[in-house]
Amino acid sequence: MQDDAILQFANGFGLQYASVISPPAWGQGKVRFLQLQDGSKLVVKEVAAASALQRLPLNVANELFDVLHQHPLHLCLPNEINGAYVHEEGPRRFMVFPWLGGDVPAAPQWSLSLEEHVKFIATMNKELASLPEILLRALKAFSFEVPFSSKAYRQRLSEASLFLDDELCSECDQLLKRRTSSWERDCFSQLTHGDLQTSNIVRPLGEKLIAIDVDNFTIANRYSDFIFILASRGADESEFFRLSSLYEDLYDSSGGSLNSNQLTLAFHVCLGYMATIVQRLKSASLKAGRSLPDAGLGPMQENDLDWMRDADPSCLDSVLIHMPRFRQAFAFLLREYAVESQ
């Protein structure tokens, strides 16, 4: 553990911990659970290099969390220590969070239903939409939005094409072409969590659901988290219409109905997820010295399974288990919403 950047930060910051609690599989090494000498526990997290929080000046990042602490939110926010919430050590940034304990709904026995997930996203986005407009303007000044342009969209589409057939790629491209002149106002209308997957929603003992992993905060719109989760959870046609109505009713939007600009950004987020899986596949194939399999449009060969299992087991799970469901829901949502927004 001597080379562990998080523990080096904890030691340098004077967090006198007695032991390091083994972290769960998620977090990719960026999280440590510490038990302090007085028996209390803390969570120390390194802010991901790709996070929008890395782009903010340190004083602005701290002002953001100071404002968030003043509002009732279903969020686990970082502790204030020595007058700051985000701490910098060279090129790295760290945050210290309270230990919530309780149950993680991502575990099989606590899995959230899709309806519960949608209800929570509606609650979260409605709370974040109520934050002061001056905060939104300040964050926009430092490019806190989802990176979105025609070039970025087409780059993601090109990378994600491993999982998409020619027809779907064409429909994604047509969606971008329907973007209107008001796209910036429509797309970047509020602060969003940015990663409301099931494993980032926890239930402290005897308390309400709460979202963790706030270093993925970004400015987008009320549909970006929602459509990503419908795809991620594999929503089918029978669930789609009911959940869409439920989300709208709970959000109580007065901003009008979904338009092609909001839709384009939401699917840009989905394409980003698929592009990330493709990048991991490429990395695994290089590590194994194998060619990239046609993972998205047909069953993989047994020899592909063998080398991928050795190179990146979690990526193999994403491709075999998660991606087919994601792709099917993505295709349905794209066609259903695209017709609706025309």
C-alpha positions as CSV (number, residue, x, y, z in Angstrom):
1,M,0.0,0.0,0.0
2,Q,3.1,2.3,0.1
3,D,2.5,3.5,-3.4
4,D,-1.3,4.1,-2.8
5,A,-1.9,7.8,-3.7
6,I,-5.1,7.9,-1.6
7,L,-3.4,6.6,1.5
8,Q,-0.5,9.0,0.9
9,F,-3.0,11.8,0.8
10,A,-4.7,10.5,4.0
11,N,-1.4,10.3,5.8
12,G,-0.3,13.7,4.7
13,F,-3.6,15.2,5.6
14,G,-3.5,13.8,9.2
15,L,-6.3,11.3,8.9
16,Q,-5.1,9.0,11.7
17,Y,-6.6,5.7,10.5
18,A,-6.2,2.4,12.3
19,S,-7.0,0.2,9.3
20,V,-8.0,0.1,5.6
21,I,-11.3,-1.7,5.0
22,S,-11.2,-3.7,1.8
23,P,-13.1,-1.7,-0.8
24,P,-15.7,-3.4,-3.0
25,A,-15.0,-4.3,-6.6
26,W,-16.3,-0.9,-8.0
27,G,-14.3,2.3,-7.9
28,Q,-11.4,1.0,-10.0
29,G,-8.9,1.6,-7.2
30,K,-10.0,5.2,-6.6
31,V,-11.7,4.6,-3.3
32,R,-10.5,3.7,0.2
33,F,-12.6,3.0,3.3
34,L,-10.7,4.0,6.4
35,Q,-11.4,3.1,10.0
36,L,-10.1,5.8,12.3
37,Q,-8.4,5.2,15.6
38,D,-11.6,6.3,17.5
39,G,-13.6,3.6,15.7
40,S,-15.4,5.9,13.2
41,K,-15.1,5.4,9.5
42,L,-14.5,7.6,6.5
43,V,-14.5,7.2,2.7
44,V,-11.6,8.8,0.8
45,K,-11.9,9.1,-2.9
46,E,-9.6,10.3,-5.7
47,V,-11.4,12.4,-8.2
48,A,-11.2,10.7,-11.6
49,A,-9.0,12.4,-14.2
50,A,-11.8,12.6,-16.7
51,S,-14.3,14.1,-14.2
52,A,-15.7,17.6,-14.8
53,L,-14.6,18.5,-11.3
54,Q,-11.0,18.3,-12.5
55,R,-11.7,21.1,-15.0
56,L,-13.0,23.5,-12.3
57,P,-10.6,25.8,-10.5
58,L,-10.2,24.5,-7.0
59,N,-12.0,27.5,-5.4
60,V,-15.0,27.1,-7.7
61,A,-15.2,23.4,-6.9
62,N,-15.3,24.2,-3.2
63,E,-17.9,26.9,-3.8
64,L,-20.0,24.3,-5.6
65,F,-20.1,22.0,-2.7
66,D,-20.7,24.8,-0.3
67,V,-23.8,25.8,-2.2
68,L,-25.0,22.1,-2.4
69,H,-24.6,21.7,1.4
70,Q,-27.1,24.5,1.9
71,H,-29.9,22.7,0.0
72,P,-31.8,19.6,1.0
73,L,-30.6,17.0,-1.5
74,H,-30.6,13.2,-1.8
75,L,-26.8,13.3,-2.1
76,C,-23.8,12.1,-0.1
77,L,-21.6,15.2,-0.2
78,P,-18.0,15.5,0.9
79,N,-17.0,16.6,4.4
80,E,-15.6,20.0,4.9
81,I,-12.1,19.7,6.3
82,N,-9.9,22.7,7.0
83,G,-12.4,24.9,5.2
84,A,-12.4,22.9,2.0
85,Y,-14.3,20.0,0.4
86,V,-12.0,19.3,-2.5
87,H,-8.2,18.9,-1.7
88,E,-5.4,19.1,-4.2
89,E,-2.1,17.2,-4.1
90,G,-0.1,17.9,-7.2
91,P,-2.2,16.9,-10.2
92,R,-4.5,14.8,-8.1
93,R,-7.7,15.9,-6.2
94,F,-9.3,14.1,-3.3
95,M,-12.5,14.2,-1.3
96,V,-13.4,12.8,2.1
97,F,-17.0,11.5,2.6
98,P,-18.9,10.3,5.6
99,W,-19.4,6.6,6.0
100,L,-23.0,5.8,5.3
101,G,-23.1,2.1,6.0
102,G,-26.4,0.5,5.3
103,D,-27.4,-1.5,2.3
104,V,-26.2,-1.2,-1.3
105,P,-29.2,-1.8,-3.6
106,A,-26.9,-3.0,-6.3
107,A,-26.4,-6.2,-4.5
108,P,-28.9,-8.9,-5.7
109,Q,-30.9,-8.9,-2.5
110,W,-31.3,-5.1,-2.6
111,S,-31.7,-4.5,-6.3
112,L,-33.8,-1.5,-7.2
113,S,-36.7,-2.1,-9.5
114,L,-36.6,0.0,-12.7
115,E,-39.6,1.9,-11.4
116,E,-37.8,2.7,-8.1
117,H,-34.8,3.8,-10.1
118,V,-36.8,6.1,-12.3
119,K,-38.6,7.6,-9.2
120,F,-35.2,8.4,-7.6
121,I,-33.8,10.0,-10.8
122,A,-36.9,12.2,-11.1
123,T,-36.4,13.3,-7.4
124,M,-32.7,13.9,-7.8
125,N,-33.0,15.9,-11.1
126,K,-35.9,18.0,-9.7
127,E,-33.8,18.9,-6.7
128,L,-30.7,19.8,-8.8
129,A,-32.9,21.8,-11.1
130,S,-33.9,24.1,-8.2
131,L,-30.3,25.2,-7.5
132,P,-29.6,28.9,-8.0
133,E,-29.2,30.1,-11.6
134,I,-26.0,32.0,-10.6
135,L,-24.4,28.6,-9.8
136,L,-25.2,27.2,-13.2
137,R,-23.8,30.3,-14.9
138,A,-20.6,30.0,-12.9
139,L,-20.1,26.4,-13.8
140,K,-20.8,27.0,-17.5
141,A,-18.0,29.6,-17.4
142,F,-15.6,26.7,-16.7
143,S,-16.9,24.3,-19.3
144,F,-18.7,22.1,-16.8
145,E,-21.1,20.8,-19.4
146,V,-21.1,17.4,-21.0
147,P,-18.5,17.6,-23.8
148,F,-20.9,17.9,-26.8
149,S,-20.3,19.0,-30.3
150,S,-20.9,17.5,-33.8
151,K,-17.3,16.3,-33.8
152,A,-17.5,14.8,-30.3
153,Y,-20.8,13.1,-31.2
154,R,-19.6,11.6,-34.4
155,Q,-16.4,10.4,-32.7
156,R,-18.4,8.6,-30.0
157,L,-20.7,7.2,-32.8
158,S,-17.7,5.9,-34.7
159,E,-16.2,4.2,-31.6
160,A,-19.6,2.8,-30.6
161,S,-20.3,1.4,-34.0
162,L,-18.9,-2.0,-33.0
163,F,-22.2,-2.5,-31.1
164,L,-24.4,-0.9,-33.8
165,D,-25.5,-2.0,-37.2
166,D,-25.4,0.4,-40.2
167,E,-29.1,1.3,-39.8
168,L,-28.7,2.4,-36.2
169,C,-25.6,4.4,-37.0
170,S,-27.5,6.2,-39.8
171,E,-30.4,6.9,-37.4
172,C,-28.0,8.3,-34.8
173,D,-26.4,10.5,-37.5
174,Q,-29.8,11.8,-38.6
175,L,-30.7,12.7,-35.0
176,L,-27.7,14.9,-34.8
177,K,-28.7,16.7,-38.1
178,R,-32.1,17.6,-36.5
179,R,-30.3,19.7,-33.8
180,T,-31.7,23.3,-33.9
181,S,-30.1,26.6,-33.1
182,S,-31.4,26.5,-29.5
183,W,-29.4,23.4,-28.7
184,E,-27.1,25.0,-26.1
185,R,-30.0,26.3,-24.1
186,D,-32.0,23.1,-24.3
187,C,-29.1,20.7,-23.7
188,F,-27.4,22.5,-20.8
189,S,-30.2,23.5,-18.6
190,Q,-29.4,22.1,-15.2
191,L,-26.8,20.3,-13.0
192,T,-27.1,16.5,-13.2
193,H,-25.5,13.7,-11.2
194,G,-24.0,12.1,-14.4
195,D,-23.8,8.5,-13.2
196,L,-27.0,7.4,-11.4
197,Q,-26.4,3.7,-12.0
198,T,-27.8,1.3,-9.4
199,S,-24.6,0.9,-7.5
200,N,-24.4,4.6,-6.9
201,I,-27.7,4.6,-5.0
202,V,-27.5,3.4,-1.4
203,R,-29.9,3.1,1.5
204,P,-28.3,4.0,4.9
205,L,-29.9,2.1,7.7
206,G,-33.4,3.2,8.3
207,E,-33.1,6.2,6.0
208,K,-34.1,7.3,2.5
209,L,-32.2,6.4,-0.7
210,I,-29.2,8.6,-1.3
211,A,-26.8,9.0,-4.3
212,I,-23.1,8.7,-3.9
213,D,-20.2,9.2,-6.4
214,V,-20.7,12.9,-7.0
215,D,-17.4,13.5,-8.8
216,N,-19.3,12.8,-12.1
217,F,-21.5,15.9,-11.7
218,T,-22.0,17.8,-15.0
219,I,-24.4,20.2,-16.6
220,A,-26.8,18.5,-19.0
221,N,-30.6,18.3,-19.0
222,R,-33.4,16.4,-17.2
223,Y,-33.4,13.6,-19.8
224,S,-29.7,12.7,-20.0
225,D,-29.7,10.5,-16.8
226,F,-33.2,9.2,-17.4
227,I,-32.7,7.9,-21.0
228,F,-29.3,6.4,-20.1
229,I,-30.9,4.5,-17.2
230,L,-33.7,3.2,-19.4
231,A,-31.0,1.9,-21.8
232,S,-28.7,0.7,-19.1
233,R,-31.5,-1.3,-17.3
234,G,-32.8,-2.7,-20.6
235,A,-36.2,-1.1,-20.5
236,D,-38.6,-2.8,-22.9
237,E,-41.6,-1.5,-24.8
238,S,-44.1,-2.5,-22.1
239,E,-42.2,-0.4,-19.5
240,F,-41.2,2.5,-21.7
241,F,-44.5,4.4,-21.9
242,R,-45.4,3.9,-18.3
243,L,-42.0,5.0,-17.0
244,S,-41.8,8.0,-19.3
245,S,-45.2,9.2,-17.9
246,L,-44.1,8.5,-14.4
247,Y,-40.9,10.4,-14.8
248,E,-42.7,13.5,-16.3
249,D,-45.3,13.5,-13.5
250,L,-42.7,13.3,-10.7
251,Y,-40.4,15.8,-12.3
252,D,-43.4,18.2,-12.8
253,S,-41.6,19.9,-15.7
254,S,-42.9,23.2,-16.9
255,G,-40.2,23.5,-19.5
256,G,-42.1,21.9,-22.3
257,S,-41.8,18.4,-23.9
258,L,-38.7,16.6,-25.0
259,N,-37.1,18.0,-28.1
260,S,-34.5,16.8,-30.6
261,N,-31.7,18.8,-28.9
262,Q,-32.3,17.2,-25.5
263,L,-32.7,13.8,-27.1
264,T,-29.4,14.2,-29.1
265,L,-27.4,14.9,-25.9
266,A,-29.1,12.0,-24.0
267,F,-28.1,9.6,-26.8
268,H,-24.6,11.2,-26.9
269,V,-24.3,10.0,-23.3
270,C,-25.4,6.5,-24.3
271,L,-22.9,6.4,-27.1
272,G,-20.2,7.5,-24.7
273,Y,-20.9,4.4,-22.6
274,M,-20.7,2.1,-25.5
275,A,-17.5,3.8,-26.7
276,T,-16.0,3.3,-23.3
277,I,-16.7,-0.4,-23.5
278,V,-15.1,-0.6,-27.0
279,Q,-12.0,1.2,-25.6
280,R,-11.7,-1.4,-22.9
281,L,-12.2,-4.2,-25.4
282,K,-9.4,-2.7,-27.5
283,S,-7.1,-2.5,-24.5
284,A,-7.9,-6.1,-23.6
285,S,-7.2,-7.3,-27.2
286,L,-3.9,-5.5,-27.3
287,K,-2.9,-7.0,-23.9
288,A,-3.8,-10.5,-25.2
289,G,-2.3,-9.9,-28.7
290,R,-5.7,-10.8,-30.3
291,S,-7.8,-9.0,-32.9
292,L,-10.9,-7.2,-31.7
293,P,-14.0,-9.5,-31.9
294,D,-17.3,-8.5,-33.4
295,A,-18.8,-8.3,-29.9
296,G,-22.0,-6.4,-30.7
297,L,-23.7,-8.1,-33.6
298,G,-23.4,-11.9,-32.9
299,P,-22.3,-14.5,-30.5
300,M,-18.6,-14.5,-29.6
301,Q,-16.4,-17.5,-30.3
302,E,-15.2,-19.6,-27.5
303,N,-11.5,-18.6,-28.1
304,D,-12.6,-14.9,-27.8
305,L,-14.2,-15.7,-24.4
306,D,-11.0,-17.4,-23.2
307,W,-8.5,-14.5,-23.8
308,M,-11.0,-11.8,-22.8
309,R,-11.7,-13.7,-19.5
310,D,-8.0,-13.6,-18.8
311,A,-7.4,-10.0,-20.0
312,D,-10.4,-8.2,-18.5
313,P,-13.2,-10.3,-16.8
314,S,-15.4,-7.3,-16.0
315,C,-15.3,-6.1,-19.6
316,L,-16.3,-9.6,-20.7
317,D,-19.3,-9.4,-18.4
318,S,-20.2,-6.0,-19.9
319,V,-20.0,-7.3,-23.5
320,L,-21.8,-10.7,-22.9
321,I,-24.4,-9.8,-20.3
322,H,-25.0,-6.0,-20.3
323,M,-24.3,-4.8,-23.8
324,P,-26.9,-6.9,-25.7
325,R,-29.7,-5.6,-23.4
326,F,-28.3,-2.1,-23.5
327,R,-28.1,-2.2,-27.4
328,Q,-31.7,-3.5,-27.7
329,A,-33.1,-0.9,-25.4
330,F,-31.0,1.8,-27.1
331,A,-32.4,0.9,-30.5
332,F,-36.0,1.0,-29.3
333,L,-35.6,4.2,-27.4
334,L,-33.8,5.9,-30.3
335,R,-36.6,5.0,-32.7
336,E,-39.4,5.8,-30.3
337,Y,-38.1,9.1,-29.0
338,A,-36.9,10.2,-32.5
339,V,-40.4,9.8,-33.9
340,E,-41.9,11.6,-30.9
341,S,-39.5,14.6,-31.1
342,Q,-39.9,15.3,-34.9
